[in-house]
Amino acid sequence: MAPGAELCVTVEWSPDAAMRRDPVHWKMRIPATARALESLGYVVEPARFGNAHRFHPNAEFLV
């Protein structure tokens, strides 16, 4: 948890089913999702487990 944080939650991002195996979509959307959360004042960290599109249907962030 970030210094001074009072709460840490897991945010799960899931692409549309048609895009789940598209590496370009993942490469663009995961950082865009993190930036959107950061623009609202949140601290965003990748979850400890991988977010590989080949193995997982979603990506997780710690916020």
N, C-alpha and C positions, 0 to 999 in steps of 0.2 A: 504494500500500500504506500502511496506517496506520502512524504512527510506532511503532517498537518491534515491529512485526509480523515474525514469522519466516517466515510462509507466507501466501499469499493464494490462494484457490481459487475457482473459479466453481461456484455451485450453480444447477442448473436446476430450475425448478418447471414442471410440466406438469399442466394440469387434465384431468379426464376428457374424452374426446372430445365428449360431449354438452354440455359446458359451455364449450368453447373459444371460442365466439362470443358468450358472455353477458357483457356489460360489467359488470353488477352483481356477478357472481361474481368477476371479475378485481379489481374495485375493493375487494372485501372480503378475498379470499384472499391477494393479494400482500402487503399490509401485515401480515396475520396470520402469514404465513410468515416475514417479516422479524422480527416480534416474537418468534416462537418461537425463532428462531436467536439473537436477542439475549438472550433469557432464559437461554440456556445459556452466556452470556459471550462470544459472538462479536460482532465489529464487522461490521455489514452495510451495504453500499453498493449502490445500483443499478448494474447493468452499464452500460457506456458506450452501448450501443445501446438503442433504445427497446423497451419491453415492451407494445406496443400489441396488443390482442387481435385487431384487424382484420387485422394483417399477420404476426403471429408465433404459432405454436402453443404457445409457452412463454414464460417470463420468466426472466431471469438475474440473479443477485446475485453480488457479489464479497464473499467472507467471509474 
